[in-house]
């Protein structure tokens, strides 16, 4: 079983901006990730060429949403920034922000 933690308000602010049906799908997906040992890549996958970032993927109708996350201390998943994906490729500025937030999290944890 995995535990899920929201770093600051980055994920929660994104979540609050979503329509109810998208929120419901995110809640379902997070529940799936927390209880299934081998989560299908359709919902949770590693971002290549990153420092251990993962993306949580949600599709509702023709809309696609992503939330970046990373692991801390084994089964603890930290959720950070989210966005609606509008192109095939994940925007570099979103990956950059996720890397920055991950570093910030571990820097604060060390203090």
N, C-alpha and C positions, 0 to 999 in steps of 0.2 A: 504494500500500500504506500502511496506517495502522499505527502502533505503539500499543499499549495499555499503560497504566501504572496501577497501583493506588495511590491516595493513602492513605498510612498503612495501617491494617488494616481500614478501614471495609468495603470490598467483600469482602476475604478472610474476615472474621468472618461476614458474611452468607452467603457461599458455603459455608463449613464447616458452617453450620447446615442446609443443604438436603439433601434426599434424593438418593441417587446419580443417579437418572434426571433430576432437575432440574439437577444439576451438569453432567451430560453435555450437556443441551440448552443451558445457558449457555456451555459451552466451544464447542459447535458454532456458536452465534450470534455469539460474539466472534470466532471464526475467519472467519465470513462477513463481518462488519463490517470486519475487518482487510484483506480481499483484494478485495472488490467495490467498484467505484467508486460506483455508485448503489444504496445499500442500500434495499430496500423498507421503507416506513413500518411495516409489520407488525412489524419487528424493531428499528428505530432511527428515532426521530422527535424533532423539535425541540419543546420545551415552550413553548407560547405564553405571553406575558406573563412571561417569565423573562429572566435576563441571559445567555442563550446556553446554557441547560441542554438536554440531550438525555436521552431515556430509552431504555434498551435493554429490549425487551419479550420475555418468554419465557412460553409457555403449555405446560403439561404436564397433560393431561387437562382437568379443569375448573378447575385452579388457574392463576392468573396472577401473574407475578413481574415486578418492575421494578427496574432499577438506573439511577441518575442518573449522568450523565457530562457532560464538556465538553471542548472542544478547547483545546489549547495549542500554539503554534508550528506551525500548519498541520495536519499529519497525526498529531499526537500526541493520543490520546484518554485522558483521565484518568477513571477509574472511582471513584465515591464511594459514597454510601449506597444500600442495596437494601432492598426490602420485598416482602411478598406483598400484592397488591392484592385487597381484598375488597369494594370498592364501585365504582360507575361512575366516580366522580370521584377523581382523585389527591388524597390527603390533603394539606392545606395545610402541616401540620407537617413532612411529608417534603420538600416543596419548600423550605420555610424552612431545614431542615437542609442540604439540598443547596446552597442559595445561600450559607449560612454556611461550609460546607466549601470551596466554590470560592473565596470571598474569602480564607479562611485559607491555601489553597494558594498563591495569587498573592502574598499578603503575605509568606509564608515564602520564596518564590522571589526576591522583591526584596532580601532581606537578604543 
